[in-house]
Amino acid sequence: MRHVVLICLFIVSSLLAYAQSSRPPIDVYDGFEGPVLSDLWATESLVPSSVSIESSIVRAGHSALRIDLHPNDVFWRGVGGDADSERDELREARPLTTRENRLYEFSWSMYLPKDFPIVPVRLVVAQWLEYCPHPDLPCFNNSPVLAVRYINGVLRITQDLNHRFIVLYEKKRDLRGKWLDLRFQVRLTPATNGIVRTWLDGKQVVDYSGITANTSGDATGYPVPGYFPFKMGLYRNVMPQPMTIYLDEYRKREIPDN
């Protein structure tokens, strides 16, 4: 039965890939200037009261998005020995989902208030999570293939591929009280032609070529081709302190693959 399910998932994934192949290249922008979130975002990982459009702290324009994470917001019980977690994250809307073996550029700005708590536990502020179609498959509960983490005052850009944790960038930085501009070029694929390039405040800090996604197929449960929803916000282990992050100037576009 499980083999039949995997075959059906493969067929569905192939049909989706064919249906989307004729769509124009993605090129979207959100400066969070409207009164509510735009349709670029899905909100199932957000408590509605956690988000607001505000004008006191902005990167550009007249407003930015504020996310306030409180204990037990979108609570997830840990499985397989993992710690419990909580989150308030934006996820790119389904039509914008990052697809395997295409080159994209993402950019956005984030701001942590001066009183942001520096904690020694898991804290993810952006991630590309490889889509797993069903919780009964081996891929369920895997870590993001690419993530931006801020733990104990150290900014990290990490991969987690086939249960191997890799640090692409690591530096102790006090990010509080100032905007950080992030730009990524990514091609996510289990083949060796993957790309991760990262610029922080205009300075390139990562230039990686190689495998950038998990192995797909029956053994792992990942579909062919793979899909990688992008999220940004706050995702952490359960803790009593609230946290606030501001986001602004989000862009995503497909770029020529030379």
C-alpha positions in Angstrom: 0.0 0.0 0.0 2.8 2.4 0.9 4.4 1.8 -2.5 1.1 2.6 -4.2 0.8 5.8 -2.2 4.3 6.9 -3.3 3.5 6.2 -7.0 0.3 8.3 -6.7 2.3 11.1 -5.1 4.9 10.9 -7.8 2.1 11.2 -10.5 0.5 14.2 -8.7 3.9 15.9 -8.4 4.6 15.3 -12.1 1.3 16.8 -13.1 1.8 19.8 -10.9 5.2 20.3 -12.4 3.8 20.1 -15.9 0.9 22.5 -15.1 3.3 25.1 -13.6 6.0 24.8 -16.3 4.1 27.3 -18.5 3.7 30.0 -15.8 5.7 33.2 -16.2 8.8 33.4 -14.0 8.2 34.5 -10.4 8.9 38.2 -9.7 7.2 39.6 -6.6 7.7 42.3 -4.0 6.1 43.2 -0.7 7.0 46.3 1.2 4.2 45.7 3.7 2.6 49.0 2.8 -1.0 47.8 2.9 -3.3 47.7 5.9 -3.2 43.8 6.0 -1.0 41.0 4.7 -1.0 40.6 1.0 -1.9 37.4 -0.8 1.8 36.6 -1.3 1.6 34.9 2.2 0.0 31.9 3.8 -0.7 32.3 7.5 -1.3 28.8 8.9 1.9 29.1 11.0 0.8 32.4 12.6 -1.5 33.4 15.4 -3.6 36.2 13.8 -3.0 38.6 16.7 0.8 38.2 16.3 1.1 40.3 13.2 0.6 43.9 12.6 1.6 46.5 10.0 3.3 49.4 11.8 5.1 52.6 10.9 7.5 53.3 13.8 10.3 51.0 12.6 10.7 50.7 8.8 13.4 49.8 6.3 11.9 51.7 3.4 8.5 53.3 2.5 6.0 54.0 5.2 5.5 50.7 7.1 6.9 47.3 7.9 5.6 44.0 9.3 5.8 43.4 13.0 5.6 39.8 14.4 5.2 39.3 18.2 5.8 35.7 19.3 4.4 34.7 22.6 4.8 31.4 24.5 2.7 28.5 22.9 1.9 30.4 19.7 1.4 27.7 17.1 2.7 25.1 19.5 4.2 21.9 18.0 4.9 18.9 20.2 8.4 17.5 19.6 8.6 14.0 18.1 11.5 11.6 18.0 13.2 13.2 20.9 13.0 16.8 19.5 12.2 19.6 21.9 8.7 21.2 21.7 8.5 24.3 19.5 6.5 27.4 18.9 6.3 29.8 16.0 4.9 32.7 14.2 6.1 32.6 10.6 5.0 33.8 7.2 5.0 31.1 4.5 5.1 32.0 0.8 1.8 31.3 -0.9 1.5 28.0 -2.6 1.7 29.4 -6.2 5.1 30.9 -5.3 6.6 27.8 -3.8 10.3 27.3 -4.6 10.8 24.4 -7.1 13.7 22.0 -7.5 16.5 22.9 -9.8 15.4 26.5 -10.5 17.5 29.5 -9.6 15.8 32.1 -7.4 16.9 35.3 -5.7 15.3 36.2 -2.3 15.9 39.4 -0.4 14.4 40.9 2.7 15.3 43.0 5.7 14.9 42.2 9.3 15.2 44.2 12.5 15.5 42.9 16.1 14.6 45.4 18.9 17.2 46.5 21.3 15.6 44.4 24.1 15.4 41.2 22.0 16.4 38.3 24.2 19.6 36.5 23.4 19.0 32.9 24.1 21.1 29.7 23.8 18.3 27.6 22.2 17.0 27.0 18.7 15.8 30.1 17.0 15.2 30.2 13.2 14.4 33.5 11.5 14.1 32.2 7.9 14.0 28.7 6.3 13.5 26.7 3.2 11.8 23.5 4.2 11.7 20.6 1.8 8.1 19.5 1.3 7.1 16.1 2.7 3.7 15.0 1.4 2.6 12.9 4.4 3.4 12.5 8.1 3.8 8.7 7.7 6.7 9.1 5.3 10.4 9.0 6.5 10.9 12.7 5.5 8.4 14.0 8.0 9.9 16.2 10.8 13.2 16.7 9.0 15.0 20.0 9.5 15.0 22.8 6.8 17.5 22.2 4.0 18.6 25.9 4.4 18.0 28.1 7.4 19.1 31.4 9.0 19.5 30.9 12.7 20.3 33.3 15.6 21.4 31.4 18.7 23.2 32.9 21.7 24.1 36.0 19.7 25.6 34.0 16.8 24.2 34.3 13.3 24.4 31.1 11.3 23.4 30.0 7.8 23.0 26.3 7.9 22.0 23.3 5.8 20.5 20.0 7.0 20.9 17.4 4.2 20.2 13.7 4.6 20.5 14.2 8.4 23.9 15.9 8.0 24.1 19.4 9.6 26.3 21.8 7.8 27.3 25.4 8.7 27.9 27.7 5.7 28.4 30.9 7.7 28.8 31.6 11.4 29.6 34.8 13.1 28.9 36.3 16.5 26.9 39.5 15.9 24.7 41.7 17.9 21.8 42.3 15.5 19.7 44.3 17.9 18.7 47.8 17.1 19.5 47.9 13.4 18.3 46.6 10.1 20.0 43.6 8.5 19.6 43.3 4.7 19.7 39.7 3.5 20.0 38.4 -0.1 20.1 34.8 -1.2 20.5 33.2 -4.5 19.5 29.5 -4.3 19.1 26.5 -6.5 17.8 23.7 -4.4 18.4 20.2 -5.8 19.7 16.8 -4.7 22.1 16.9 -7.6 25.6 18.5 -7.4 24.7 21.6 -9.3 23.0 23.3 -6.4 23.8 26.9 -5.3 23.7 28.9 -2.2 25.0 32.5 -2.4 24.4 34.9 0.5 25.0 38.6 1.0 24.5 40.3 4.3 24.3 44.1 4.1 25.7 43.9 0.6 28.8 41.8 1.5 28.9 38.3 0.2 29.5 35.7 3.0 28.5 32.4 1.3 29.4 31.1 -2.2 28.5 27.4 -2.1 28.1 24.9 -5.0 27.0 21.3 -4.5 24.1 19.3 -3.1 21.4 21.6 -1.6 18.4 19.2 -1.1 17.7 15.8 0.3 17.7 12.6 -1.7 14.3 12.0 -3.2 12.4 8.8 -3.8 10.9 5.8 -1.9 13.7 5.6 0.7 13.1 9.2 1.9 9.5 10.0 0.8 10.5 13.2 -0.8 8.6 13.7 -4.2 10.2 14.2 -7.6 10.6 17.0 -8.3 11.0 18.6 -4.9 9.2 21.7 -3.5 10.7 24.0 -0.9 8.3 26.5 0.9 10.1 29.6 2.2 9.2 30.9 5.6 10.4 33.9 7.7 9.5 35.0 11.2 10.3 33.4 14.5 10.5 29.7 15.2 12.1 28.5 18.4 12.1 26.1 21.3 9.4 26.7 23.9 10.4 29.5 26.3 8.7 32.0 28.6 10.1 35.3 27.0 8.2 37.0 24.2 10.1 38.0 21.1 9.5 40.6 18.4 10.9 40.8 14.8 10.3 43.4 12.1 10.3 42.5 8.4 10.4 44.7 5.3 11.4 44.9 1.7 10.8 41.3 0.7 11.5 40.3 -2.9 11.6 37.0 -4.8 12.4 36.4 -8.4 13.5 33.7 -10.8 16.8 34.7 -12.4 18.5 33.5 -15.6 20.4 30.3 -15.0 23.7 30.8 -16.8 
